[in-house]
């Protein structure tokens, strides 16, 4: 009887992990699939190229801005409930995007997708934390989830070109059957097993201020990256972002029910997880952007060739996630995190030293393999570190904090890279950009090693 019960529980957890991994696959797919298709979408909807770029930015802005609210909703209503409702919203927004007849409606659909993803992401991580025990079991679950998510990035790059050639609305409509599968399975697996464990109210005013502060900051960095420091909106966006941030801080300090609980700031592992998330995205996380420019703008490869040459990076990211799941348990997660940052820095350093040489197999390929393995090791281990020791009632907020740190730092790093690329000649700009990514990765290694010695 006990054996059959254990088998049933394992089967249920396997289904749970499959649903969560498929949801992550969809989010990753949706993130990367639009890039390749932007010119085709702009041509069909008669959008200016600068406006078409906001199909990426509108998603990113809404995603980054609403993450903290999404995490708090998970704590308040239960991660399972938020997962199901956010998935339904994501499917509806994808339908709207697929049938959009103008650029305005498509931008609206992308914004709603970003809001839905902001609730989905912390719900997914919280459900993994609630469904799998701390240690090796959770690390294995995170590695599977991370590997499937990384494969979504790969699939997005490939499918984006194929679907855009057939019909660009398919880029959005492809999400609908995936979302329906997740919804049907989630309704059977999650609700009864994982109810809400938190009964406090949601601080609406603090949520609005926090969301507006993050949105303002990301928008400021986006404008700097696209138009430079001379754009007329920069002083207003800067003053607005700082003012909103100060107002948010004042509200949090005085509130009896803050958006970010002071208890979370007292968890050392969560602090390490947030710092690692920020340095991960500022380092190997922005490598996709720089390598794309290097292959196309410097080495002269076309779009199809670039996609194929990206495969070693994408596949080794998947492998790195799998290895992290196996190593955590034998090694401390913080040590795996340090190894990941070291490998990432080594690969990026090789790229920095070889940008003047168009020799893919001798220099670029080994650099992508090393940095890809580091990328995968970091991604799994940073979440394994960050959510360790967090109570069940606060998993949503904790995971939202980590993802917010990740994407906010990514926006800042991207703005810095664009400034360097515009301000220096090509032969100096690319080594400087990759050198900056190396510095961020080495800082991540130092953070991981210092925290490991404090245990």
URBEL-V686314 format. One record per residue. N is the residue number from 1. RES is the residue in three letters. PHI is phi as a letter, one per 40 degrees, with the letter a starting at -180 (* if undefined). D_FIRST is the distance of its C-alpha to the first C-alpha in Angstrom with 2 decimals. Layout:
N:RES:PHI:D_FIRST
N:RES:PHI:D_FIRST
//
This chain:
1:UNK:*:0.00
2:UNK:c:3.81
3:UNK:c:5.41
4:UNK:c:5.27
5:UNK:c:6.22
6:UNK:c:8.67
7:UNK:c:9.95
8:UNK:c:10.61
9:UNK:c:12.37
10:UNK:c:14.29
11:UNK:c:15.35
12:UNK:c:16.53
13:UNK:c:18.43
14:UNK:c:19.94
15:UNK:c:21.19
16:UNK:d:22.49
17:UNK:c:24.36
18:UNK:c:25.72
19:UNK:c:27.13
20:UNK:c:28.67
21:UNK:c:30.14
22:UNK:c:31.59
23:UNK:c:33.14
24:UNK:c:34.68
25:UNK:d:35.94
26:UNK:c:37.69
27:UNK:c:39.32
28:UNK:c:40.55
29:UNK:d:41.74
30:UNK:c:43.66
31:UNK:c:45.28
32:UNK:c:46.71
33:UNK:c:47.32
34:UNK:c:50.23
35:UNK:d:52.37
36:UNK:c:53.35
37:UNK:c:54.02
38:UNK:d:56.22
39:UNK:c:59.56
40:UNK:c:58.54
41:UNK:c:57.32
42:UNK:c:60.51
43:UNK:c:62.67
44:UNK:c:61.10
45:UNK:c:61.11
46:UNK:f:64.45
47:UNK:c:63.17
48:UNK:c:65.07
49:UNK:c:63.28
50:UNK:c:63.27
51:UNK:c:61.61
52:UNK:c:59.10
53:UNK:c:57.97
54:UNK:c:56.78
55:UNK:c:54.01
56:UNK:c:52.44
57:UNK:c:53.78
58:UNK:c:52.80
59:UNK:c:49.16
60:UNK:c:49.31
61:UNK:c:51.16
62:UNK:c:48.75
63:UNK:c:45.73
64:UNK:c:47.13
65:UNK:c:48.56
66:UNK:b:45.50
67:UNK:c:42.81
68:UNK:c:43.07
69:UNK:c:42.90
70:UNK:c:39.86
71:UNK:c:38.10
72:UNK:c:39.07
73:UNK:c:37.85
74:UNK:c:34.40
75:UNK:c:34.42
76:UNK:c:35.78
77:UNK:b:33.84
78:UNK:h:30.72
79:UNK:c:30.51
80:UNK:c:28.44
81:UNK:c:31.13
82:UNK:c:33.91
83:UNK:d:32.34
84:UNK:c:32.21
85:UNK:c:35.72
86:UNK:c:37.28
87:UNK:c:35.91
88:UNK:c:37.46
89:UNK:c:40.71
90:UNK:c:40.73
91:UNK:c:40.39
92:UNK:c:43.22
93:UNK:c:45.42
94:UNK:c:44.88
95:UNK:c:46.00
96:UNK:d:49.03
97:UNK:c:49.86
98:UNK:c:49.59
99:UNK:b:52.00
100:UNK:c:54.31
101:UNK:b:57.96
102:UNK:a:59.43
103:UNK:c:58.88
104:UNK:c:58.57
105:UNK:c:55.59
106:UNK:c:53.93
107:UNK:c:54.46
108:UNK:c:52.95
109:UNK:c:49.88
110:UNK:c:49.48
111:UNK:c:49.81
112:UNK:c:47.09
113:UNK:d:44.85
114:UNK:c:45.52
115:UNK:c:44.59
116:UNK:c:41.32
117:UNK:c:40.51
118:UNK:c:41.38
119:UNK:c:38.57
120:UNK:c:36.13
121:UNK:d:36.56
122:UNK:c:35.56
123:UNK:c:32.72
124:UNK:c:31.29
125:UNK:c:31.61
126:UNK:c:30.25
127:UNK:c:27.12
128:UNK:c:26.56
129:UNK:c:27.14
130:UNK:c:24.76
131:UNK:c:21.92
132:UNK:b:22.13
133:UNK:c:22.52
134:UNK:d:26.04
135:UNK:h:27.07
136:UNK:c:26.17
137:UNK:c:23.29
138:UNK:c:25.69
139:UNK:c:28.53
140:UNK:c:26.79
141:UNK:c:26.07
142:UNK:c:29.72
143:UNK:c:31.01
144:UNK:c:29.40
145:UNK:d:30.67
146:UNK:c:34.08
147:UNK:c:34.42
148:UNK:c:33.76
149:UNK:c:36.20
150:UNK:c:38.78
151:UNK:c:38.46
152:UNK:c:39.31
153:UNK:c:42.58
154:UNK:c:43.36
155:UNK:c:42.60
156:UNK:c:44.75
157:UNK:c:47.76
158:UNK:c:47.54
159:UNK:c:46.65
160:UNK:d:49.24
161:UNK:c:52.08
162:UNK:c:50.74
163:UNK:c:49.95
164:UNK:c:53.17
165:UNK:c:55.09
166:UNK:c:53.51
167:UNK:a:53.48
168:UNK:c:52.96
169:UNK:d:51.00
170:UNK:c:48.12
171:UNK:c:47.64
172:UNK:c:46.41
173:UNK:c:44.93
174:UNK:c:42.53
175:UNK:c:40.53
176:UNK:c:39.86
177:UNK:c:37.35
178:UNK:c:35.50
179:UNK:c:35.37
180:UNK:c:34.19
181:UNK:c:31.23
182:UNK:c:30.32
183:UNK:c:30.79
184:UNK:c:28.68
185:UNK:c:25.71
186:UNK:c:26.28
187:UNK:c:26.33
188:UNK:c:22.78
189:UNK:c:21.34
190:UNK:c:23.42
191:UNK:d:24.64
192:UNK:c:21.67
193:UNK:c:20.15
194:UNK:b:23.49
195:UNK:c:26.00
196:UNK:c:29.35
197:UNK:b:29.53
198:UNK:b:33.33
199:UNK:b:35.62
200:UNK:c:39.05
201:UNK:c:41.72
202:UNK:c:42.83
203:UNK:c:46.33
204:UNK:c:48.05
205:UNK:c:51.41
206:UNK:c:50.02
207:UNK:c:47.86
208:UNK:c:51.00
209:UNK:c:53.02
210:UNK:c:50.39
211:UNK:c:49.92
212:UNK:c:53.71
213:UNK:c:54.28
214:UNK:c:51.88
215:UNK:d:53.28
216:UNK:c:56.81
217:UNK:c:56.17
218:UNK:c:54.55
219:UNK:c:57.32
220:UNK:d:59.95
221:UNK:c:58.63
222:UNK:c:58.33
223:UNK:c:61.96
224:UNK:c:63.15
225:UNK:c:61.42
226:UNK:c:62.90
227:UNK:b:66.34
228:UNK:g:67.11
229:UNK:c:68.32
230:UNK:c:71.36
231:UNK:c:69.55
232:UNK:c:70.87
233:UNK:c:67.44
234:UNK:d:66.49
235:UNK:c:68.14
236:UNK:c:66.72
237:UNK:c:63.18
238:UNK:c:63.45
239:UNK:c:64.79
240:UNK:c:62.27
241:UNK:c:59.27
242:UNK:c:60.48
243:UNK:c:61.27
244:UNK:c:57.88
245:UNK:c:56.15
246:UNK:c:58.24
247:UNK:c:57.58
248:UNK:c:53.82
249:UNK:c:53.99
250:UNK:c:56.09
251:UNK:c:53.72
252:UNK:c:50.66
253:UNK:c:52.45
254:UNK:c:53.48
255:UNK:c:50.41
256:UNK:c:47.96
257:UNK:b:45.27
258:UNK:c:46.18
259:UNK:c:44.77
260:UNK:b:43.78
261:UNK:c:42.48
262:UNK:d:44.40
263:UNK:d:41.09
264:UNK:c:40.40
265:UNK:c:43.75
266:UNK:c:42.84
267:UNK:c:39.86
268:UNK:d:41.38
269:UNK:c:38.77
270:UNK:c:39.35
271:UNK:d:43.08
272:UNK:c:42.58
273:UNK:c:40.39
274:UNK:c:43.14
275:UNK:c:45.90
276:UNK:c:44.04
277:UNK:c:43.43
278:UNK:c:47.14
279:UNK:c:48.38
280:UNK:c:45.94
281:UNK:c:47.32
282:UNK:c:50.87
283:UNK:b:50.51
284:UNK:c:48.43
285:UNK:c:47.34
286:UNK:c:50.89
287:UNK:c:51.37
288:UNK:d:50.73
289:UNK:c:53.82
290:UNK:c:56.09
291:UNK:c:55.10
292:UNK:d:55.68
293:UNK:c:59.17
294:UNK:c:59.86
295:UNK:c:59.02
296:UNK:c:60.86
297:UNK:c:63.69
298:UNK:c:64.61
299:UNK:c:63.57
300:UNK:g:64.25
301:UNK:c:61.13
302:UNK:c:60.48
303:UNK:c:57.37
304:UNK:c:55.59
305:UNK:c:56.35
306:UNK:d:55.19
307:UNK:d:51.80
308:UNK:c:51.40
309:UNK:c:52.61
310:UNK:c:49.99
311:UNK:d:47.12
312:UNK:d:47.00
313:UNK:c:46.65
314:UNK:c:43.94
315:UNK:c:41.91
316:UNK:c:42.19
317:UNK:c:41.00
318:UNK:c:37.77
319:UNK:c:37.62
320:UNK:c:38.34
321:UNK:c:35.39
322:UNK:c:33.06
323:UNK:c:34.66
324:UNK:d:34.33
325:UNK:c:30.56
326:UNK:c:30.48
327:UNK:c:33.09
328:UNK:c:31.84
329:UNK:h:29.69
330:UNK:c:32.01
331:UNK:b:34.95
332:UNK:c:35.44
333:UNK:d:35.40
334:UNK:c:39.02
335:UNK:c:40.12
336:UNK:c:38.63
337:UNK:c:40.47
338:UNK:c:43.70
339:UNK:c:43.41
340:UNK:c:42.94
341:UNK:c:46.05
342:UNK:c:47.99
343:UNK:c:47.23
344:UNK:c:48.03
345:UNK:c:51.33
346:UNK:c:52.23
347:UNK:c:51.81
348:UNK:c:53.74
349:UNK:c:56.47
350:UNK:c:56.96
351:UNK:c:57.36
352:UNK:c:59.84
353:UNK:c:61.92
354:UNK:b:62.00
355:UNK:c:62.65
356:UNK:c:66.18
357:UNK:b:65.03
358:UNK:c:63.62
359:UNK:b:61.72
360:UNK:d:58.15
361:UNK:c:56.72
362:UNK:c:58.46
363:UNK:b:57.85
364:UNK:c:55.86
365:UNK:d:53.00
366:UNK:c:52.12
367:UNK:c:52.57
368:UNK:c:50.09
369:UNK:c:47.54
370:UNK:c:47.80
371:UNK:c:47.81
372:UNK:c:44.96
373:UNK:c:42.70
374:UNK:c:43.74
375:UNK:d:43.09
376:UNK:c:39.47
377:UNK:c:38.82
378:UNK:c:40.36
379:UNK:c:38.55
380:UNK:c:35.00
381:UNK:c:35.91
382:UNK:c:38.01
383:UNK:c:35.16
384:UNK:c:32.84
385:UNK:c:35.62
386:UNK:c:36.65
387:UNK:c:33.41
388:UNK:c:32.25
389:UNK:g:32.56
390:UNK:c:33.09
391:UNK:c:31.33
392:UNK:c:28.98
393:UNK:c:31.72
394:UNK:b:34.25
395:UNK:c:32.57
396:UNK:c:34.53
397:UNK:c:37.87
398:UNK:c:37.30
399:UNK:c:36.52
400:UNK:c:39.45
401:UNK:c:41.76
402:UNK:c:40.91
403:UNK:c:41.45
404:UNK:c:44.64
405:UNK:d:45.96
406:UNK:c:45.20
407:UNK:c:47.04
408:UNK:c:49.87
409:UNK:c:50.71
410:UNK:c:50.53
411:UNK:c:53.15
412:UNK:c:55.35
413:UNK:c:55.09
414:UNK:c:55.94
415:UNK:c:58.98
416:UNK:c:60.16
417:UNK:c:59.81
418:UNK:c:61.82
419:UNK:c:64.50
420:UNK:c:64.80
421:UNK:c:64.92
422:UNK:c:67.67
423:UNK:c:69.62
424:UNK:b:69.90
425:UNK:c:71.12
426:UNK:d:68.46
427:UNK:c:68.97
428:UNK:b:68.27
429:UNK:c:65.77
430:UNK:c:62.93
431:UNK:d:62.94
432:UNK:c:63.16
433:UNK:c:60.20
434:UNK:c:57.94
435:UNK:c:59.25
436:UNK:c:58.14
437:UNK:c:54.59
438:UNK:c:54.69
439:UNK:d:55.73
440:UNK:c:52.84
441:UNK:c:50.35
442:UNK:c:51.90
443:UNK:c:51.69
444:UNK:c:47.97
445:UNK:c:47.65
446:UNK:c:49.64
447:UNK:d:47.46
448:UNK:c:44.27
449:UNK:c:45.84
450:UNK:c:47.32
451:UNK:c:44.08
452:UNK:c:42.26
453:UNK:c:44.92
454:UNK:c:44.54
455:UNK:c:40.92
//
